[in-house]
Amino acid sequence: MGRSADEIAAARRSLDERPVIVLQADADPKDERSVELESQARDSRIGRHQIVEGSKHYIYLDKPEVVLSAFREIVEAARKANVAPKP
């Protein structure tokens, strides 16, 4: 038996102020996958969901500069906030 959306939401852990960037391949922002990815980004108070224009499934191949930029942004934000990973 599947779990309800409320059960899944309750089971998710908050990422508080940990930096999160959820990248998504170029798609219609109104589809179900976009809604789920947006929800994942909101697990952090400073998270964001970014649709990468001109990319397909393998964003790191189509737009490596976007992936590297997101990675650098997360590392820099974590360093500034001195955020340790959750166990």
Buried (B, 14 or more C-beta within 10 A) or exposed (E): EEEEEEEEEEEEEEBEEBBBBBBBBBBEEEEEEBEEBBBBBBBBEBBBBBBBEEBEEEBEEBBEEBBEEBEEEBEEBBEEEEBEEEE
